[in-house]
């Protein structure tokens, strides 16, 4: 599984969304509380907030894994 998702744009602008990821590996999730497994520190709306960047030709890099990983 990749660490991140990349949308490659054609402009020099790069937008990074490091707190967009929600995935947890099973071995880590097994040691977490139920609250932790819900990944409450995820920046839930950041990908929507910066959705316009793709239309500007930006390269957008979004994390796959939760910041807890």
N, C-alpha and C positions, 0 to 999 in steps of 0.2 A: 504494500500500500504506500502511495507517495506521501511525503511529509507535507506537501502543499499542492494547490491547484494553480496553474498559470494560464492566464489569457494573454497571449502575446499580441500586443498592439504594434502600431507602426510609427508612433511618435516617441520622442525621447523621455516622456513622462512615465515613471514607475510608481504605482500605488501598492503599498504593502498593507495587508490586513492580518496582522499576526494574532489577533485575539478572536478571530472568526471561527476557529476550529472547535468541534464538539466531540470528536472521536476519542475514545479511551480504549487502550488495549485491555483485553480481558484480565491479564495478570495484575494490572494496576487497579482497574475497577473493582476487583475482588477485595482489595484492601481498603477501599474507600467507604465512607458512610453513604447512606441513601441520598442525603443532601449533596454530598460531593459528586456522586454519580450523575446528578442532575446538572452538573457543570454550571452553577449559578453565576460564575464570573465571566461567562461568555459574553462577548460584545454582540448581542443578538441582532442588532439592526445595522451594524457597520457595513455589511455588503450591500444593503439597500441604500444606505446613505451615500455610498460611493459608486453606485451602479452607473451613474453618468460618465464615469471615467473611461469606460470602454468606448462610449460614443465619441470621446475626444481622442481616441487612438492610443490610450494608455495601456501599458502592460500592467496587469493586475495580478498580484501574488496573494493568495489567501491560504491561511494555514488549514490543514486537515485535522490535526490533533489538537485537543484541548490544551490550554495553557498549563493545566495541571500535569501534563506529560513532560 
